[in-house]
């Protein structure tokens, strides 16, 4: 399944769900999450531990098979879940049992949804077919005219044919998902201790079909220097480096593939504060130099504000608010977002003495007994998970005619918003 690609929206996540079964219990790690990432931007994803940020990133890059929803990358469906189709079949069977629909109607619903499930599974496994064909055709279009111009059975002809076959074999091993790379949170566990830095960084190139050792060395040395390391580091092992240097190796492993999108899964959370700044500045430089698009997963809202163009806030597997960085910090609407912002410490002792820590209590802060929440656009580009009554309230807050409703403070009392 292919969508029209406008060269602006690089990644589109639509109703993504990721559920894990533990016996009879189902953990909804990611539940109906939707957002898009524009080409060249940094999209921040924040929330507390266990809210589903990392799982979202891992599902996008296909480390997990999605339960439901779709992910489109450059217009191609690379992730396709089947949950919604299975639910439709289940609902139709319940209606047929209750006599609300006929057996013929039930048969049609089952047939349609089974066809959709088959297509989804095919897209998930074979999303690279068209991409590989396009790459092969590009190589053929480049080399075939050159080969026709050269006289057969000459040294130049054999040299060109050898180069053509080599490039063709590499093109056949290309994968669309290779254009998405991941920087993992733990710079120690994500590097194989038995492999040298050269082997770790070059592994992706070998998978792509690069066999020329000289070409591999040149590319490895080039990316090492890009991330602030030196050529001599290539023959060392991960245990010989500090945490910040290991994370730079992780960055080098990602950018050597020349990706368009990088999923940075809390790349600075395990590092010292001074080293955090260095890694963030490195990512910023690489973003500008290579034209990268970044999905930046983090806990630290101060870092996310500095680094991100837009921010999505997650809570218990749901995306609860989405806005530009400036807008989110200027007008946080969802109670959980306000709670997160109240937890940001500042290097000001007078402010810290007066700062009131707000605690988010879903049962106290929402009344969904009459109507459940949906993701709504309160103002252009600013989305909040809310029902109709909350939606009207948030619009008035944005307009300045109402104050945000009071929430619970750290001691459990209500705090009036200033």
N, C-alpha and C positions, 0 to 999 in steps of 0.2 A: 504494500500500500504506500503510495507516494502522495505528498501534499505539494501544493505550489510553493516554491521557495523564493522569497523576495530579497534574498541577500541581506536582510536586516535582522530577522529573528533566527538566530543560529540554532537554539535548542527550545523545544516546546514540550513541556510536561503537562499531560492532560489526565486528570482524575487518577493519578497514580496511587496504587495501594500495594502494600507489602505486608502479608500476614504470615505468621509462623505458628505452626500447630505443635502443641505439647500435650499429647494424648487427646483428651476431649476438650482441652482449653485452647482457644485461638488468641494469640497476641497480635493486635493490630498495630504494628510498629509504624506504618505509614498508612494514612487513611484518607483517600480522596484528595490528594494534593495536586494543585494546578498552578503553574507559573511558566513564564518564558524568559529567556535570556537573550538580550540583543547582542549583535556582533560587536566585539571590542569592549564590552562593559564588564565590571566586576559585580556579581550578584552575591550578596552576603546572606547566609542562612544561619540564624541564631536561635538559641533556646537552651534550656537546661539539659543536663546529662540524661540520656534515655528518651529524648523527645522525638527521635527519628531522623535527625539531620544526616548522620553518617549513613544510615540505611538508605535514605533517599539518594545520596551520592553513589553508593555501591550498586543500587538498582539501576540507576541511569547508565552506569558503565558496564552493566550486565554481569557483575560479580554475583548478583542474586537474580533469579528469575522472578519477574513481577507477578503478583497475584492478579492485579487488575489495572486498567488504565493503559495509556500509551505514552511513549516518548518519541518525538520526531527530532532527528538531527539532520540539518540541511535539507529538510523536506522529506527525508526517508524515515519510515517507522522502524526504529532499531529495537524498541522494547514494546511488547504487546502482551497484556494480561488477558485473562479470560473470565474473571470474576463476574463482570456485569452480564455476560452472556449466560453463564450458569445460573445466575439469579433470575434472569428472565425465563429460563426453562422451568425452574422450580416454581416461580410465581404462576406460570401458565398451567402447570400441573395441578396446583392448588385450586385455581379457578375452574379447571375442568372437573375436578372432584366435587366442587361445590355446585356444579351445574351452570356456571356463569358463561362458559364458552363451550362450543361443540368439540367433538373429537377431531373433526377436520381442521378447525382453527388451531387446536393444540398441536396437531401434526405439522401445520405450516410454521408455527412459532418455533417448534423444536428443529425443524429442517433449516430455517433461516439462521438460528443461533448456532447450530452445529457447523454450518458453513462458515459463519463468522469466527468460530473457535479455530477451525482448520486454517483459515487465512491468517489469524493472529499467530498461531504456532509456526506457520510457514515464514511469516515476516520476521519473527523473533530469531529463527534459525538461519534464514537465508537473506537477511537484509543487505548482505554484501554482494549479492549476485550482480546487480546492475552496476554497482560501484566498480567491481573488478572488470566488468565488460567495458566500462567507460575508460578505465586506465589502460586496458589492453588496446583499445581502439586508438587512444592517444599515442601510444608507442608505435603502433603500425603506421599511423598517419605521419609520424616523424621520420621513421626509418625506411619505409618501403620506397618512397621517391628517391632517397639517397642511394639505395641498393640498385635501383634501375639505372642510375646514372653511371655506376661503376662497372668496369669491364669484369666479366666473370673469371673465376679461377686465378685472380691476381692476389697479391699479398694484401692490398688495400681492401679487396672484396671479402677475403676471409676474416680480416680484422673487424670490418664493419658487421659481418654476419655474427661473429662471436659476441660483439657488443650488443647487437640486436636481440639475440637469444637470451643474453644475461638480463637485459632490461625487461624483456618479455616475461622471464621466469619470476622476476621481482614483482612485476605488475600483477601476475596471477596470485601472488601471496598477499597482496594488499587487502586490507579490511577497513571498512568505514569506521568501525569503532576504534581503530588505531589512531584516529584523529581526535579522540578523547583520551587523555591521560590523567593519572591520579597521583597526587602527592599524599602519602599516608601520614597519619598522626604520629605514630611512634617511629622515630628515626633509627631505633636499634632493631626492633622486631621486623621492620620492613626490608632490611638488608640481609642477604644470605651471608652468614659469617665465614662460609667456606669458599666464597668467591672473592676475587680481587675486585677493586673498584672498576677496572677496565671491563672485566667480565660482566659485572652488574649493569653497567651503563650500556654496554654493547649488546646485551641479550635481546632487546627489542629489535635491533638492526638485523640480527641473525634470524629471528623469527620472520622478518620481512623478506628474507632471502638474500641479504647482503653477504657475500662470501670473500670479497677482496679484503685481506687483512690490513693492507696499507690504507684503504679507504676507511675501514673501521677505526684504525688508530687516529687518523686525521680528525674524524668526527668526534671521537671521544676526547681528544686533547682540546678541540675547539670548545666543546660544551663545558669542560672542566674550567677553562679560563673564563668562560662567560659567567659561571656561578661563583667565581672568586677563589678557585683552587688552582693548583699548578700541575704540570704534566707528570712530575715525579710522584704525585699521589696515585696515579693510575695503577701502579703495581703493589699498592698496599691493601691491607684488609680492613674491614669496617671497624674492628675493635681498636685500631690505631688512631681513630679520630675522635674529636669531641662531639657533643650532641649537635652543635650548630653546623659543624662540618659534615656530619652524617646527613643532616637535613638538606644541605647543599648538594650532596651526592644524590639524594632522592629527587631533588629538583632537576639535576642534570639528566637523570634517567628518564624523566618525563619529557624534557624539552628536546632531547636528541631525536625523538620521533617526529619533531616539527608538528605538534598538534595544533588544532584550532581552538580547542576547549581544554582547560585544565580544571580538574576537581581537586581543590586543596582542602583536605580533610583535617582541620585544626592543625595546620603545619607549624604553629608556634606555641601550642599549649604546653609542650614538654620542655620548652627552652627557657633559659634565663631571660629576664626582661631586656637587657642590653642586646642579647643575641636575637630576641624577637624582632627588634627594630631593624636589625641588619637583614634578616630573612624577608621581612615585609618590604623593605626598600629594594631588595634583590628582585622580588616578584613584580614590584612596580616598574623597575627598569626593564625587565624582560617583557612585561606587558606592552610597554611603549615601543621597545625595539622589535619584537616579533609579532606585534598585533594580536596578542593572545586575548581570549575571552576566559574569564575565571569564575567558577562557582566556589565561593570562599565560605567554608563551614567553620564556625568559631563560637566560643563562649564569650570572649571579651568584647563587649559592645563598643568600648573606646577604640579598639583596633579596627573593628568592622566599620565604624563611622568614618575613620580616617581613610580606609582602603576601598570601601564599596560605593558604587553608584546607586544601587537599589538594595533594599534589605527585606527579607522575608522572615517572619517570626513564627517558630513552630512550638506547639505545646501538645503533648500526648499524641503525637502522630498527625496532628492537624495543623495546617497553615492558618494562623489566626489573624495575621496582619501583614500587609505588603505595601511598601511605599518607597519613595526615594529616600536616601539617607538623611538629607536635610529635613524633609517633611516628617519623617518618622520621629526624629528627635524634637522637632518643633511642636508637633501635634500628635502625640501617642494617644490612640483612642481605645484600643482593647485593654481591659484591666490587666492582663498578663504582661503586655508591653510596658505599661506604666510601672508594674512591679519590677520588671527587669531593669528599667532605667533608674528606679529608685535605689538599686543595689550598686550602682557605679560609684566607687570611691573617688574623691578628688584630693589632690595634695594641698588641701586648705584646712587647717585645724579648726578654724571658726565655722566653716561650712559643715565639716564633719560632726561637730558638736550638735548642730541643729538638724542635720539630715535625719529624716524619718524613713525607716525601712518599711516599705509597703509589701504586704503578703497577699498573694492572689488566692482567693478561695472561691472556686467555681460555683459551688452551691449557693453561696451568699451573694456573689456578684452578678449572677444571671438568673433569670426566671424563664426557663424554657418549657414550662408545664403546658402552655397553650400552643406555642409555636417553636420549632427547632431552628437552629441557626443555619444560614447559608452564606457563602462568600459574596459580599456585595461591594460595589464601587461607591464609596461615600463621596469622593470627588475624583476628578480625572487622575488616574494613576495611583490612587490610595484605596486599597481594598481591606475590608475587615470582615471577620466571621461574626455574624450577628443576625438577629431576627428583625422583623419590621419595626418593632417598637424601639429597639436599640439603634437601628439605622436612622430613624428620625432624630433621636437624641444626639447621635454622633454628628449629623449634619448641622444641628444647632450649635454644637461645641465648636465645629470648624468655623461657623459663621460668627461665633463670639457672643451669641445670645443666651447660651447656657454654659454652666461650669460642669466639668466632668463629675460624675457621681462619686461620693466618698467611698473609700475602700478601707480594708482592715490594715492597721499598722502592725509592727512587730509584736506588740504586747497583746494584740487581738482587739483593740479599740478602733473605732471609726476615725478616719483622718479627713478633715475638711481640706479640699484642695485650694491652694492659694491662687 
